């Protein structure tokens, strides 16, 4: 099993925990909606967005979190990503974003 497949399984597991029925004792994952921020180098923002925003939409779909990009600091060389959702959803989204950033670095993104 490749590292990517293993990561996908872990993410799917986190998402499934986040979507469990509250009657089964996991409802707190849905109700702890918060926002976390992370900074991304401006040169990599396009990798997170993808063509027509498709990569960002896929990250949101796979994680269950909402991700917005604040580019008001782009002149400083970075943008802020705001990830909103339950704990497991935010963790899953952050992992997917980090995987995409590793991919961009490996491809020599400029």
C-alpha positions, 0 to 999 in steps of 0.5 A: 500500500502506498503512502498516498493510499494510507493517507487517504484511508486515515483521512476517510477514517477521520471523516467517518468519525466526524459524520457518526450519528450523535446517538452513538456518542460522536455528536461532539465532532459535528458541534465543535465547529471552529476555524483554524488558520494556516499560512501558505506561501503565495507561490503555492496558492494556485496549487491549493486552488487548482484549475477553476477551484477544483482542488479546493472543492475536492479538499472540502468534499473529502474533508467535510470542512470549509476552506477559504483563502484570504489573499490580503497578505499576498504582497507579503509573500503568503496567504492565509487559509481558514479551515472551518469545521469539526476537529476531525474535519479540520485535521483531514483538510489540513492533511490534504492541504499539506499533501498538496503542498508537498506535491507542489514542492516536489514538482518545483512550484515557483 
